[in-house]
Amino acid sequence: MKQKSYAKINLTLDITGILENGYHAICSIMHSVNLYDTITITQTTSKKIELTTNLPFLPNDKKNHAFRAAELFFEATGIKNEGILIEIEKQIPVSAGLAGGSSNAGTVLKILNQLFDTGLSIDELCQIGYRIGADVPYCIHGGTMLAEGIGERLSPLAPLPQIPIVLVKPNFGISTPESFRQWDQMPNHVHPNTSKIIKAIEEENIETIGALLCNTLELPTFEIIERNGLDNPIPDIKECMLHFDAYGALMSGSGPTIFGFFPSMDLANCAAEKLKAITNQVFVTTT
């Protein structure tokens, strides 16, 4: 059985406090984009979980969220695993702020639910997925969602129309825990106007959405890039997108991927060609 595993972007990402367990409470508007990995699961007679990807540096054991999702599925359902092979064809950049690993985990749970005809509800799949990571429940649902708590409390929002998007992943990754630790150390923070952007989404006002895009982790990520002695391409990427009339541009998640919303596919393609001078990981897609 084969399914697409979609990436997500954060139209907003705010940190609203720190919980008793030490996790950061967030408030974020998430949206699926039409950039995806392809996951195929085949039943075998190996009596074990096997996992392969087209990227040799990715783990193929329980360190991979997709592998862990399969383990937890069999544990939760009590089904004896006679053998499965999980094949992942990656297109979503790794360590990019696009929830690629979480999306893979959610897709594996959905495929296994169908393959073994277990009839688990979306909520039951989310309960399993939450044990892997806070983004997994969102990735099981997809669409446009307001995520709260540590990301597991989800409220559906009005869907966006199909909008051309350019995604640009610089040639380095960012550690999510490190981004949050850096946020803790900074005295001043930027906060999005979440209620205003939700209203703009309801009105399908793409210009206003673009103007209100905001991620409180963006400046902490800049600090991490500087501390590691790396050149920071993010301002140049944003400037290029805006030069080609993007409604707005923002870093997704803990980064470092930048996305921009464009009025037309022609403008998106023009921006993408220019941005390939910065990195080879440039993708033109849509919401």
Secondary structure by P-SEA (a helix, b strand, c coil): cbbbbbbbbbcbbbbccccccccccbbbbbbbccbbbbbbbbbccccbbbbbccccccccccccaaaaaaaaaaaaacccccbbbbbbbcccccccccaaaaaaaaaaaaaaaaaacccccaaaaaaaaaaaccaaaaaaaccccccccccccccccccccbbbbbbbbccccccaaaaaaaaaaccbbbbcaaaaaaaaaaacaaaaaaaaccccaaaaaaaaaaaaccccaaaaaaaaaaaaccccccccccccbbbbbbccaaaaaaaaaaacccccccccccc
